């Protein structure tokens, strides 16, 4: 009897440890698609709301907003994103880099601002090719001109270069664990100003910014992990924009399949059975058809099953479609 108790206790202990291990793995699981973890529309939005680049870096990393969900070094903490700037003539290149270790950085995106001879400004938010694929670019059109633009071309303008590094961060900053993707997307939409427009393009307009970027780009993570590049993670699409379209198309196809008319409905409404032929040939049956029995009325009216097929289901009202709304949320 004592032996049985010991064996039973040992089996129970193994079972509990197994459940705990599975739960811990689920909570700390990393998100496989890297580009899901930093929304460039949100980056463009807070850039337009910032008073200067130091304020922009604050908004990128402030635990209140949680704009980023990136954990490239897999330490179960969201990476700090530093901001550096380089300037040539009327072109400002703002580079966003994840701090992975001491003096080890990885570019995640750039913001390129250029003013032409007519004082018109062109702004592009460009995802790093390793993270988002080639030419994943948004051009924000702000409802109000960003305040920081008033300083960019001032005679005494000082180029911004973040002073923060691994283990040395501003006082407002504190670590947080990465969210599951669905929760991150739900959070980040709160901080996107939908009064602005975010137009997707696939051409970088400033050759000066491209040349400037070659001199300051950091890609330590890319060198260490070439197998995790976007083109290897997603072999059938060229960048994040195409990936989103593919996901949306697959989602719509599933919704149409679930809401479409089934083969059984088609056979009942379109195929003429021998019984229907007999009813048309029999005067008595024709009389019953013209008078309109309850069964006949159900087949011609909108029965509950038909209404369900014609109405939009909750699945159709997906968060992805709501995301394209022009109203701020």
Secondary structure as UniProt FT lines:
FT   HELIX           2..27
FT   HELIX           34..37
FT   HELIX           40..49
FT   HELIX           53..61
FT   TURN            63..65
FT   TURN            72..73
FT   STRAND          81..88
FT   TURN            89..90
FT   STRAND          91..101
FT   TURN            102..103
FT   STRAND          104..115
FT   TURN            117..118
FT   STRAND          121..127
FT   HELIX           129..132
FT   TURN            134..135
FT   STRAND          137..141
FT   TURN            147..148
FT   HELIX           149..152
FT   TURN            155..156
FT   TURN            166..167
FT   TURN            171..172
FT   HELIX           181..188
FT   HELIX           189..191
FT   TURN            194..195
FT   STRAND          197..201
FT   HELIX           207..216
FT   HELIX           220..224
FT   HELIX           226..228
FT   HELIX           230..233
FT   TURN            235..236
FT   HELIX           240..259
FT   HELIX           263..270
FT   HELIX           274..281
FT   HELIX           283..291
FT   HELIX           294..300
FT   HELIX           304..310
FT   TURN            314..316
FT   HELIX           319..323
//
